[in-house]
Amino acid sequence: MDHSYQSDLPDLCQRSDPISCKDPQTLFFNQALADDLGLEGDFTAPDQRAALWSGNQLSDQMQPIAQAYSGHQFGQFNPQLGDGRALILAEWIDPHGRRVDMALKGSGRTPYSRGGDGRAAVGPMLREVLLSEAMHAMGVPTTRSLAVIATGETVRREQNLPGAVLARVAASHIRIGTFEYPASRQQLESLKRLADYTLNRHFPDLQDSKQPYLELLHVVQARQIARVAQWMSFGFIHGVMNTDNISICGETIDYGPCAFLEHYDPAAVFSSIDRQGRYAYQNQPAIMNWNLARFAETLIPLIHDDQETAIEQATEVIHDFGKQYQAQWLKRMRAKVGLTDDNDVKPGRDAMLINDWLALLKEGQVDFTQAWRYLADAAEGQSDHLLDLFDEKSTVESWLEDWQARCEAEPGSADGVDAHRAAQMGRTNPWIIPRNHHVEDALNAASSDGNLQPFRDLLDAVQHPFEERPEHQRWSEPASLVFTVQHKTFCGT
């Protein structure tokens, strides 16, 4: 174990111990993740898990801290946020040399709790397991859930709920909001130490660059663009893309009011607190661009001694977002429609083909995940399931003809049935996602009845998103349009 963050950045965190809970009981433990990290002994022993990962009985090597950060929340700057119900226990260096934060969420009040109780409920913590493990299985960079421990206590929200603590693993918890904290206070020495620490921990190759802080902006932007393009390709809606929820290293973090699209609606919002649709599905790329502009502003004093030059250089990076994002999005979407050749016969033809497909999904209010999966079947000449999703089949058939012609124009493509293309599309388009109604049913069973079996069954399914297994058939079924339109998610605080 190590504690480099608090050693190097003592002014950006405060020492804080978890508050012990009444009766810790293990609800979930991620043995596969523990094995990958090389955790053993008391860290994984069944009789020690509940005490350790609830915060009741820590290892002697753990020195818990709550991090300080600021953040733009729904566009409004809050200079003083910080970990109000989370603690970083330590940094773990695994057998592969990877450094990760080992953290607790819901472990009680901290110096940054303000009016909050610092606690969490069983439902939202199990929800983070389901969503983060699904994202990991689909290849999206994400924090991981190591354990969920019931506290034996009640948490007061809209109603009384059973309490829980989540143990989370992350490459780090450095956020855009972490940089906003010293920058907003004009604490330039602290800001520089944070930037240097971030470079050393996540981007050591940039340290010898002539302009390491400008290069930091470049690489952080590239990682965020790649991740949002993945979100969009899978229909994921983060729900609360505040700057304090954007990890610098590019991991998806803070699974609060998040959800996956069911019927395709670019304006879809599931968060109960996003009443204006700021973080709607279609807005995520633009919001990430906006967030990165806030990050760039924090780096201005470091990029160049001359402020005008620094602003000009940072602005050039931020203005390149659209072009970079379009390239990443098109790369992802080409793979989803089974195209491997990125050279359009006519410039822009592939983007037009894909946007026409999305327009058909929107007009038909078609399930996003099913439509892409059945398109893979159509590559093998089996289009019946796909056509059955649409009321107006003629326009879809016309689009399929254009798509087939484009596929056949690729080098090495054969006319007609293409099993190889279908197989590739099957590895890109998931069969299983954490569908909202299934997630809610599983969490309600765990919270209300203490029945974890639906959660375990759904977790097993979302950990194998691309495999069509008979025992997982029920988890692939979409919710009704009525449920989807009315469904809301909550952050759990």
C-alpha positions in Angstrom: 0.0 0.0 0.0 1.0 3.6 -0.6 -0.4 7.1 0.2 1.2 9.3 -2.5 -1.8 11.6 -2.9 -1.9 12.8 0.6 1.9 12.9 0.8 2.2 15.0 -2.3 -1.0 17.0 -2.0 -1.9 17.4 1.7 -3.8 20.6 1.0 -6.2 18.8 -1.4 -7.5 16.3 1.2 -8.2 15.8 4.8 -7.6 12.8 7.0 -11.0 11.2 7.9 -12.0 7.8 9.3 -15.0 5.9 8.4 -17.8 5.8 10.9 -18.5 2.3 12.1 -21.8 0.7 11.3 -24.1 -1.5 13.4 -24.1 -4.9 11.7 -22.0 -5.2 8.5 -22.9 -8.1 6.2 -21.5 -8.9 2.8 -24.0 -8.6 0.0 -21.5 -8.7 -2.9 -17.8 -9.4 -3.3 -16.0 -9.3 -6.6 -13.6 -12.2 -6.4 -12.5 -11.9 -10.0 -11.5 -8.3 -9.5 -9.7 -9.1 -6.2 -7.8 -11.9 -8.0 -6.8 -9.5 -10.8 -5.5 -7.0 -8.2 -3.6 -9.6 -6.3 -5.6 -9.1 -3.1 -5.5 -12.0 -0.6 -5.4 -12.7 3.1 -7.6 -10.4 5.2 -8.6 -8.4 2.2 -10.6 -11.4 0.7 -11.2 -13.7 3.7 -15.0 -14.3 4.0 -14.9 -13.8 7.7 -13.1 -10.4 7.3 -14.8 -8.9 4.3 -17.7 -7.3 6.0 -15.6 -5.7 8.8 -12.9 -4.4 6.4 -14.9 -3.2 3.5 -17.6 -1.5 5.6 -14.8 0.5 7.3 -15.4 -1.1 10.7 -12.0 -2.7 11.0 -9.3 -1.3 8.7 -5.9 -2.6 7.9 -3.0 -1.0 9.8 -1.7 0.3 6.5 -4.8 2.2 5.6 -4.8 6.0 6.1 -8.3 7.2 5.0 -8.6 10.6 3.4 -11.5 12.6 1.9 -10.5 14.6 -1.2 -11.3 18.2 -1.7 -12.6 19.4 -5.1 -14.8 22.1 -6.6 -17.2 21.5 -9.5 -19.6 23.0 -12.1 -22.9 21.4 -11.2 -25.5 21.8 -14.0 -23.3 24.7 -15.2 -23.1 26.5 -11.9 -19.8 26.7 -10.1 -19.5 25.5 -6.6 -16.1 26.2 -5.1 -16.4 23.8 -2.2 -17.5 20.2 -2.8 -15.3 17.3 -1.9 -15.9 13.7 -0.8 -19.0 14.1 1.4 -19.6 10.4 1.8 -16.5 8.8 0.3 -13.0 8.0 1.6 -9.8 6.7 -0.1 -8.4 4.1 2.2 -5.1 3.7 0.4 -3.4 3.3 -3.0 -2.8 -0.4 -3.8 0.0 -1.4 -6.1 -0.9 -4.7 -7.7 1.4 -7.5 -9.0 1.4 -5.8 -12.4 2.7 -2.5 -11.0 -0.7 -0.8 -11.5 -1.6 1.8 -8.8 -5.3 2.0 -7.9 -7.3 3.8 -5.3 -9.2 1.6 -2.8 -12.2 3.7 -1.7 -15.4 3.5 0.3 -18.6 5.1 -0.6 -21.3 5.6 2.0 -19.0 5.2 5.0 -20.2 8.2 7.0 -19.7 11.9 7.3 -16.5 13.6 6.3 -15.2 17.2 6.6 -16.9 17.9 3.3 -20.3 16.4 4.0 -22.0 19.8 4.5 -25.6 18.9 5.4 -25.3 15.3 4.2 -25.4 12.1 6.3 -22.5 10.5 4.5 -24.4 7.3 4.1 -25.7 5.3 1.1 -28.5 2.8 0.6 -28.4 -0.8 -0.6 -30.2 -0.1 -3.9 -27.9 2.6 -5.3 -24.7 0.7 -4.3 -25.9 -2.5 -6.0 -26.9 -0.4 -8.9 -23.3 0.9 -9.2 -22.1 -2.8 -9.3 -24.5 -3.7 -12.1 -23.7 -0.6 -14.2 -19.9 -0.5 -13.7 -19.5 -4.3 -14.3 -21.6 -4.0 -17.5 -19.5 -1.1 -18.7 -16.3 -3.1 -17.9 -17.6 -6.1 -19.8 -18.3 -3.9 -22.8 -14.8 -2.6 -22.8 -15.6 0.9 -21.5 -13.0 2.4 -19.1 -14.6 2.5 -15.7 -14.2 2.4 -12.0 -14.9 -1.1 -10.6 -17.0 -2.3 -7.7 -15.1 -4.6 -5.2 -17.7 -5.1 -2.5 -21.1 -4.0 -1.2 -21.6 -4.3 2.6 -25.0 -3.9 4.3 -24.7 -1.8 7.4 -27.6 -3.0 9.4 -28.8 0.6 9.7 -31.5 2.7 8.1 -30.8 5.5 5.6 -33.4 8.3 5.3 -34.2 9.4 1.8 -37.6 9.7 0.2 -38.3 6.8 2.5 -36.4 4.7 5.0 -34.0 2.4 3.2 -31.5 -0.3 4.3 -28.0 1.2 4.4 -24.8 -0.1 2.6 -21.2 0.8 1.9 -19.6 0.3 -1.5 -15.9 -0.5 -1.9 -14.7 0.9 -5.2 -11.5 0.6 -7.1 -10.3 3.4 -9.5 -7.1 4.3 -11.4 -7.5 7.5 -9.3 -10.2 9.8 -8.1 -8.6 13.0 -9.7 -11.4 14.9 -11.4 -11.7 18.1 -13.4 -13.2 19.5 -10.2 -9.9 18.6 -8.4 -8.1 21.1 -10.7 -10.8 23.7 -10.3 -10.3 23.7 -6.5 -6.8 25.3 -6.3 -7.3 27.2 -9.6 -10.4 29.0 -8.3 -8.5 30.0 -5.2 -5.5 31.1 -7.3 -3.3 28.7 -5.4 -0.8 28.3 -8.2 1.8 26.3 -6.3 -0.8 23.8 -5.3 -2.2 23.7 -8.8 1.2 22.9 -10.2 1.9 20.2 -7.7 -1.5 18.6 -8.7 -0.7 18.8 -12.4 2.8 17.3 -11.8 1.3 14.6 -9.6 -1.2 13.8 -12.4 1.5 13.6 -15.0 3.6 11.4 -12.9 0.8 9.0 -12.0 -1.1 8.8 -15.2 0.9 10.2 -18.0 4.6 9.8 -17.2 5.7 9.9 -20.9 4.6 13.5 -21.0 6.9 14.7 -18.2 9.8 15.4 -20.5 7.7 17.3 -23.0 8.5 20.9 -23.9 5.0 21.8 -22.8 3.8 19.1 -20.5 0.7 20.9 -19.3 -0.5 21.6 -22.8 0.2 17.9 -23.6 -1.8 17.0 -20.5 -4.8 18.9 -21.9 -4.3 17.1 -25.3 -4.3 13.6 -23.8 -7.0 14.2 -21.3 -9.3 15.4 -24.1 -8.4 12.4 -26.3 -9.4 10.0 -23.5 -12.6 11.8 -22.8 -13.6 11.8 -26.5 -12.9 8.1 -26.8 -15.0 7.3 -23.8 -18.0 9.5 -24.7 -17.9 7.9 -28.2 -18.2 4.5 -26.5 -21.0 5.8 -24.3 -22.9 7.0 -27.4 -22.4 3.7 -29.3 -23.9 1.7 -26.5 -26.7 4.1 -25.6 -25.4 5.0 -22.2 -26.6 8.1 -20.5 -24.4 9.2 -17.5 -27.0 11.5 -16.2 -24.9 13.9 -14.2 -21.8 15.1 -16.1 -20.8 17.7 -13.7 -17.1 18.6 -13.7 -16.6 16.9 -10.3 -17.9 13.6 -11.9 -15.3 13.6 -14.8 -12.2 11.5 -14.0 -9.0 13.0 -15.5 -7.7 9.5 -16.4 -10.7 8.8 -18.6 -12.7 6.3 -16.4 -16.4 6.4 -16.1 -17.1 7.4 -12.5 -20.1 8.1 -10.2 -22.9 5.9 -11.3 -25.8 7.8 -9.9 -28.8 8.7 -12.1 -27.4 6.8 -15.1 -29.3 4.5 -17.5 -29.2 2.9 -21.0 -31.4 3.9 -23.8 -34.3 1.6 -24.6 -36.4 2.9 -27.5 -34.1 5.4 -29.4 -34.7 8.9 -28.3 -31.8 11.4 -28.7 -33.4 13.7 -26.1 -33.8 10.9 -23.5 -33.2 11.9 -19.9 -33.7 9.6 -16.9 -32.2 11.6 -14.1 -34.9 13.0 -11.7 -32.8 16.2 -11.2 -32.1 17.0 -14.8 -35.3 18.9 -15.5 -33.9 20.9 -18.4 -32.3 18.0 -20.2 -28.8 19.4 -19.9 -27.3 15.9 -19.7 -29.6 14.2 -22.2 -28.2 11.5 -24.4 -27.6 13.7 -27.4 -25.9 16.4 -25.4 -23.2 14.3 -23.9 -20.5 15.2 -26.5 -21.1 18.9 -26.2 -21.2 18.8 -22.4 -17.9 17.0 -22.4 -16.5 19.7 -24.7 -17.8 22.3 -22.2 -16.3 20.4 -19.2 -12.9 20.2 -21.0 -13.0 23.9 -21.6 -13.3 24.4 -17.8 -10.3 22.0 -17.4 -8.3 24.0 -19.9 -9.0 27.2 -18.0 -7.4 25.8 -14.9 -4.2 25.0 -16.8 -3.8 28.5 -18.3 -1.2 29.6 -15.6 0.8 26.5 -16.3 0.7 26.2 -20.1 2.7 29.4 -20.8 4.1 32.4 -18.9 2.3 34.7 -21.3 -1.4 34.5 -20.6 -2.5 35.3 -24.2 -0.3 32.7 -25.6 -1.6 30.1 -23.1 -5.2 31.0 -23.9 -4.6 30.7 -27.6 -2.9 27.3 -27.3 -5.5 25.9 -25.0 -8.3 27.2 -27.2 -6.8 25.5 -30.2 -7.0 22.2 -28.4 -10.6 22.7 -27.2 -11.7 23.8 -30.7 -10.4 20.6 -32.1 -12.8 18.6 -30.0 -15.5 18.4 -32.6 -13.3 17.0 -35.3 -11.7 14.4 -33.0 -15.1 13.4 -31.6 -16.6 12.9 -35.0 -13.7 10.7 -36.0 -14.1 8.5 -32.9 -17.8 8.4 -33.2 -17.7 7.4 -36.8 -15.1 4.7 -36.0 -17.4 3.2 -33.4 -20.5 3.4 -35.5 -18.8 2.0 -38.6 -17.9 -1.1 -36.5 -21.5 -1.3 -35.3 -22.8 -1.4 -38.9 -20.1 -3.9 -39.9 -17.8 -1.7 -41.9 -14.0 -2.1 -41.5 -12.9 0.1 -44.4 -12.7 3.8 -43.3 -12.3 5.1 -46.8 -15.7 6.4 -48.0 -16.2 6.1 -51.7 -17.9 9.5 -51.4 -16.8 11.7 -48.5 -19.4 11.7 -45.7 -21.3 8.7 -47.2 -20.8 6.5 -44.1 -21.9 9.2 -41.7 -25.0 9.8 -43.8 -25.8 6.1 -43.9 -25.5 5.8 -40.1 -27.5 8.9 -39.4 -30.2 7.7 -41.7 -30.3 4.5 -39.7 -30.6 6.4 -36.5 -33.4 8.5 -37.9 -35.3 5.3 -38.7 -34.8 4.1 -35.1 -36.1 7.5 -33.8 -39.1 7.6 -36.1 -40.1 4.1 -35.3 -39.3 4.4 -31.5 -37.3 1.2 -31.9 -35.3 -0.4 -29.2 -31.7 0.8 -29.6 -29.9 -2.4 -28.5 -32.2 -4.9 -30.3 -32.1 -3.0 -33.5 -28.3 -3.1 -33.7 -28.2 -6.7 -32.7 -30.7 -7.7 -35.3 -28.8 -5.7 -37.9 -26.0 -8.2 -37.3 -28.4 -11.0 -38.2 -29.4 -9.1 -41.4 -25.7 -9.4 -42.4 -26.3 -13.1 -42.7 -29.5 -12.6 -44.7 -31.9 -13.0 -41.6 -33.7 -9.7 -41.5 -37.1 -10.8 -40.3 -36.5 -10.0 -36.6 -35.2 -6.6 -37.5 -38.1 -5.7 -39.8 -40.5 -6.8 -37.1 -39.3 -3.9 -34.9 -40.7 -1.4 -37.4 -44.2 -0.5 -38.5 -43.0 1.0 -41.7 -40.9 -1.8 -43.3 -40.5 -0.4 -46.8 -38.2 2.5 -45.7 -36.1 0.0 -43.6 -35.8 -2.3 -46.6 -34.6 0.6 -48.7 -32.0 1.5 -46.1 -30.9 -2.2 -45.9 -30.3 -2.2 -49.7 -28.0 0.9 -49.4 -26.2 -0.7 -46.4 -25.7 -4.0 -48.2 -24.3 -2.1 -51.2 -21.9 -0.3 -49.0 -20.8 -3.5 -47.3 -20.1 -5.2 -50.6 -18.0 -2.2 -51.7 -15.4 -3.0 -49.0 -12.3 -4.8 -50.2 -12.6 -8.6 -49.8 -16.4 -8.5 -49.2 -18.5 -11.2 -50.8 -21.9 -10.6 -52.3 -25.0 -11.5 -50.2 -24.7 -13.5 -46.9 -21.6 -12.5 -44.8 -21.2 -14.7 -41.7 -17.8 -13.1 -40.9 -19.3 -9.6 -40.9 -22.2 -10.8 -38.7 -19.8 -12.3 -36.2 -17.8 -9.0 -36.0 -21.0 -7.1 -35.5 -22.0 -9.5 -32.7 -18.8 -8.7 -30.9 -19.6 -5.0 -31.1 -23.3 -4.8 -30.5 -24.4 -6.1 -27.1 -27.3 -8.5 -26.7 -27.5 -7.7 -23.0 -27.5 -4.3 -21.3 -28.6 -3.5 -17.7 -32.2 -2.7 -18.8 -33.9 -0.2 -16.5 -36.9 -2.3 -15.5 -34.7 -5.3 -14.8 -32.3 -3.2 -12.7 -35.2 -1.7 -10.7 -36.8 -5.1 -10.1 -33.5 -6.6 -8.9 -32.8 -3.6 -6.6 -36.3 -3.6 -5.2 -36.0 -7.3 -4.4 -32.7 -6.7 -2.6 -33.8 -3.6 -0.7 -37.4 -4.6 0.2 -37.1 -8.4 0.7 -33.4 -9.0 1.1 -33.6 -11.3 -1.9 -30.3 -11.0 -3.8 -30.9 -13.7 -6.4 -32.4 -11.4 -9.1 -29.4 -9.1 -8.6 -27.0 -12.1 -8.9 -28.7 -13.4 -12.0 -28.8 -10.0 -13.7 -25.1 -9.4 -12.8 -24.1 -12.7 -14.4 -26.0 -11.6 -17.6 -24.5 -8.1 -17.9 -21.0 -9.5 -17.4 -21.5 -11.4 -20.7 -23.1 -8.7 -22.8 -22.2 -10.1 -26.3 -23.1 -13.8 -25.6 -26.6 -15.1 -26.5 -27.2 -17.6 -23.7 -30.6 -19.3 -23.3 -30.5 -18.7 -19.5 -30.2 -14.9 -20.1 -33.0 -14.6 -22.6 -35.3 -12.8 -20.2 -32.7 -10.1 -19.5 -32.6 -9.2 -23.2 -36.3 -8.2 -23.3 -37.0 -4.5 -23.5 -39.4 -2.6 -21.2 -42.6 -1.3 -22.5 -42.6 2.2 -24.0 -44.8 3.4 -21.2 -42.3 2.3 -18.5 -39.4 3.8 -20.4 -41.0 7.2 -20.8 -41.9 7.4 -17.1 -38.7 5.9 -15.7 -36.6 8.1 -13.5 -33.3 7.4 -11.7 -31.9 9.1 -8.6 -28.4 9.9 -7.4 -29.0 8.3 -3.9 -27.7 11.3 -1.9 
